[in-house]
Amino acid sequence: MMRSLLIAALALMPSVNGFSSPRPVIQLARTVALSPSSSATSSPLFMVAASRDDIVLKEIEKKQNALLKKKQKAQESLTESETKLQALETKKKEYLNGVQVSKIAPPGNFSETAYRSAVKAFFWRLIAGAVTFITSLRFSGSLTTALTIVGSDFFSKALTMFFGERLMNKSQAGRKSGADAVGRSLMKALLWRLFAIANTLTMAVFIAKDLSMASKIAGSDAIFKTGLMFIYERVWAKIEWGKEYVVEFSI
């Protein structure tokens, strides 16, 4: 078909100086070759090629969208970091200006982080649990009873001590030179011991079913643990980890 059209075009083409110009023929051939006919577009080969093009385009667009999302998240993270950095820089400038203008008060007021309170409560329960185990085993004579009392004490008192630490942390009474004073440590030991005696007595009666035995266990705990708690508080008063000092200055 294509060949017939080209021959017809050559026959009808006007001559220039006795020679035929091939340019119109070439243009005609290109037009015929490049213009898709209805039969060509509906052919299976054409449909397969179009389908492949769609798949390739969709894959490219998918990758573009994924990269755009990553770019957006990176920009958001960068913006957040820049905001925090700017806030810290502002605080630094305010602090330096305060140092130049006025004298900063010595560090006294501070607060304890939740991590510090949790660690204090956990390690105290290990120490106190060992004492409770010894007294419970001595007065009950039963390893099972002693372990049960210690287990119930550990889970109940660890949580209550943590909350107690968080409540006491809201008060600055008895805090001097960046540490708890002796009076504050003694008061904390006595307050905690009052609660702990009631807790241990209740659990011992409930488990051992013997009020006399439970009273001996709770009484022994009170004697040993009050002093032990005071020493424990004094040791933690010298530990700086988990303290957040409140720096006061005026501009």
C-alpha positions as CSV (number, residue, x, y, z in Angstrom):
1,M,0.0,0.0,0.0
2,M,2.7,2.4,1.0
3,R,4.7,1.6,-2.1
4,S,1.7,2.2,-4.4
5,L,1.2,5.6,-2.9
6,L,4.8,6.6,-3.4
7,I,4.7,5.5,-7.0
8,A,1.6,7.5,-7.6
9,A,3.1,10.6,-6.0
10,L,6.2,10.3,-8.2
11,A,4.0,10.1,-11.3
12,L,2.0,13.2,-10.5
13,M,4.9,15.3,-9.2
14,P,5.8,18.3,-11.4
15,S,9.3,18.4,-12.8
16,V,11.8,21.2,-12.3
17,N,14.2,21.7,-15.3
18,G,13.2,18.3,-16.5
19,F,14.0,16.5,-13.2
20,S,11.6,15.6,-10.6
21,S,12.2,16.9,-7.0
22,P,12.1,14.1,-4.4
23,R,11.2,16.4,-1.4
24,P,7.4,16.3,-1.8
25,V,7.7,12.5,-2.0
26,I,9.8,12.2,1.1
27,Q,7.4,14.5,3.1
28,L,4.5,12.5,1.9
29,A,6.2,9.3,2.9
30,R,6.9,10.7,6.4
31,T,3.4,11.8,6.8
32,V,2.0,8.5,5.8
33,A,4.4,6.6,8.0
34,L,3.9,8.7,11.1
35,S,0.2,9.2,11.0
36,P,-1.4,6.1,12.8
37,S,-4.4,4.6,11.1
38,S,-7.3,3.2,12.8
39,S,-6.1,-0.3,12.1
40,A,-2.7,0.4,13.5
41,T,-3.9,1.8,16.8
42,S,-6.2,-1.1,17.3
43,S,-3.5,-3.6,16.6
44,P,-2.3,-5.8,19.6
45,L,1.3,-4.6,19.2
46,F,0.2,-1.0,19.6
47,M,-1.9,-1.8,22.7
48,V,0.9,-3.7,24.3
49,A,3.3,-0.8,23.8
50,A,0.8,1.7,25.2
51,S,0.2,-0.5,28.2
52,R,4.0,-0.7,28.8
53,D,4.2,3.0,28.6
54,D,1.5,3.4,31.3
55,I,3.3,1.0,33.6
56,V,6.6,2.8,33.2
57,L,5.0,6.2,33.8
58,K,3.1,5.0,36.9
59,E,6.3,3.5,38.3
60,I,8.2,6.8,37.8
61,E,5.3,8.8,39.4
62,K,5.3,6.4,42.3
63,K,9.0,6.9,42.9
64,Q,8.5,10.7,42.6
65,N,5.7,10.7,45.2
66,A,7.8,8.7,47.6
67,L,10.8,11.0,47.3
68,L,8.5,14.1,47.7
69,K,7.2,12.6,50.9
70,K,10.7,12.0,52.2
71,K,11.6,15.5,51.2
72,Q,8.6,16.9,53.1
73,K,9.4,14.9,56.3
74,A,13.1,16.0,56.1
75,Q,12.0,19.7,55.7
76,E,9.6,19.4,58.7
77,S,12.4,17.8,60.8
78,L,14.8,20.5,59.8
79,T,12.3,23.2,60.6
80,E,11.7,21.7,64.1
81,S,15.4,21.4,64.7
82,E,16.0,25.0,63.7
83,T,13.2,26.2,66.0
84,K,14.7,24.3,68.9
85,L,18.2,25.6,68.1
86,Q,16.8,29.2,67.9
87,A,15.1,28.8,71.3
88,L,18.3,27.5,72.9
89,E,20.3,30.4,71.3
90,T,17.8,32.9,72.7
91,K,18.0,31.3,76.2
92,K,21.8,31.4,76.0
93,K,21.8,35.1,75.1
94,E,19.4,35.9,78.0
95,Y,21.6,33.9,80.4
96,L,24.7,35.7,79.2
97,N,23.0,39.1,79.5
98,G,21.9,38.2,83.0
99,V,25.4,37.2,84.0
100,Q,26.7,40.6,82.8
101,V,24.1,42.6,84.5
102,S,23.4,40.9,87.8
103,K,24.8,38.2,90.1
104,I,23.3,34.8,89.8
105,A,22.0,33.2,93.0
106,P,23.9,30.1,94.2
107,P,22.2,26.9,92.9
108,G,19.8,25.8,95.6
109,N,16.4,25.1,94.0
110,F,16.2,22.1,91.8
111,S,13.8,19.4,90.7
112,E,14.3,15.7,90.2
113,T,13.5,14.0,86.9
114,A,11.0,11.2,86.7
115,Y,13.9,8.8,85.8
116,R,15.7,9.7,89.0
117,S,12.6,9.0,91.1
118,A,12.0,5.7,89.3
119,V,15.6,4.5,89.9
120,K,15.5,5.6,93.5
121,A,12.3,3.7,94.1
122,F,13.5,0.6,92.3
123,F,16.8,0.3,94.1
124,W,15.2,1.0,97.5
125,R,12.8,-1.8,96.9
126,L,15.7,-4.2,96.3
127,I,17.4,-3.1,99.6
128,A,14.1,-3.0,101.6
129,G,12.9,-6.3,100.1
130,A,16.1,-8.1,101.3
131,V,15.4,-6.8,104.9
132,T,11.7,-7.8,104.7
133,F,12.6,-11.3,103.4
134,I,15.0,-11.9,106.3
135,T,12.5,-10.7,109.0
136,S,9.6,-12.6,107.4
137,L,11.6,-15.8,107.1
138,R,12.7,-15.5,110.7
139,F,9.3,-15.0,112.2
140,S,7.2,-17.2,109.9
141,G,9.7,-20.0,109.4
142,S,8.3,-20.5,105.9
143,L,10.2,-19.7,102.7
144,T,7.0,-19.5,100.7
145,T,5.4,-17.1,103.1
146,A,8.5,-14.9,103.2
147,L,8.7,-14.8,99.4
148,T,5.0,-14.0,99.1
149,I,5.3,-11.1,101.5
150,V,8.4,-9.7,99.7
151,G,6.7,-10.1,96.3
152,S,3.6,-8.2,97.3
153,D,5.7,-5.5,99.0
154,F,7.9,-5.0,96.0
155,F,5.1,-4.3,93.5
156,S,2.9,-2.3,95.8
157,K,5.6,-0.1,97.4
158,A,7.7,0.5,94.4
159,L,4.8,2.3,92.7
160,T,3.7,4.2,95.8
161,M,7.3,5.3,96.5
162,F,7.6,6.6,93.0
163,F,4.5,8.7,93.3
164,G,5.6,9.8,96.8
165,E,8.9,11.0,95.3
166,R,7.1,12.9,92.6
167,L,4.9,14.6,95.2
168,M,7.8,15.5,97.5
169,N,9.7,16.8,94.4
170,K,7.1,19.6,94.1
171,S,8.3,21.1,97.4
172,Q,11.6,23.0,97.8
173,A,11.5,22.8,101.6
174,G,14.8,21.5,103.1
175,R,16.8,21.9,99.9
176,K,20.0,23.8,100.3
177,S,23.1,24.3,98.1
178,G,21.8,22.0,95.4
179,A,21.0,19.0,97.7
180,D,18.5,17.8,100.2
181,A,19.3,18.9,103.8
182,V,19.5,16.4,106.7
183,G,16.1,17.5,108.0
184,R,14.4,16.8,104.7
185,S,16.0,13.3,104.4
186,L,14.9,12.5,108.0
187,M,11.3,13.7,107.3
188,K,11.1,11.7,104.1
189,A,12.3,8.6,105.9
190,L,9.7,9.0,108.7
191,L,6.8,9.7,106.4
192,W,7.6,6.8,104.2
193,R,8.1,4.5,107.2
194,L,4.6,5.3,108.5
195,F,3.0,4.3,105.2
196,A,5.3,1.2,104.8
197,I,4.5,-0.1,108.3
198,A,0.8,0.0,107.5
199,N,1.4,-1.7,104.1
200,T,3.6,-4.4,105.4
201,L,1.3,-5.2,108.4
202,T,-1.7,-5.5,106.1
203,M,0.0,-7.8,103.7
204,A,1.6,-9.9,106.4
205,V,-1.8,-10.4,108.1
206,F,-3.4,-11.2,104.8
207,I,-0.8,-13.8,103.8
208,A,0.3,-15.3,107.2
209,K,-3.1,-15.1,108.8
210,D,-1.4,-14.3,112.1
211,L,-1.6,-10.8,113.6
212,S,1.2,-11.5,116.1
213,M,3.6,-12.7,113.5
214,A,2.6,-9.8,111.2
215,S,3.2,-7.3,114.0
216,K,6.7,-8.7,114.6
217,I,7.6,-8.5,110.9
218,A,6.3,-4.9,110.6
219,G,8.0,-3.8,113.8
220,S,11.3,-5.2,112.8
221,D,11.0,-3.5,109.4
222,A,10.3,-0.2,111.2
223,I,13.4,-0.4,113.3
224,F,15.9,-1.4,110.6
225,K,14.4,0.4,107.6
226,T,13.9,3.8,109.1
227,G,17.7,4.2,109.7
228,L,18.4,2.5,106.4
229,M,16.1,4.8,104.5
230,F,17.7,7.9,106.1
231,I,21.2,6.7,105.0
232,Y,19.8,5.9,101.5
233,E,18.4,9.4,101.2
234,R,21.7,11.0,102.3
235,V,23.6,9.0,99.6
236,W,21.2,10.1,96.9
237,A,21.5,13.7,98.1
238,K,25.1,13.7,96.9
239,I,24.3,12.2,93.5
240,E,23.9,14.9,90.8
241,W,22.4,12.6,88.2
242,G,18.7,13.4,87.5
243,K,18.8,16.9,89.0
244,E,17.6,19.9,87.1
245,Y,18.7,23.2,88.7
246,V,16.5,26.3,88.5
247,V,18.8,29.2,87.6
248,E,17.4,32.6,88.6
249,F,18.7,35.8,87.3
250,S,17.5,39.3,86.4
251,I,18.2,41.5,83.4
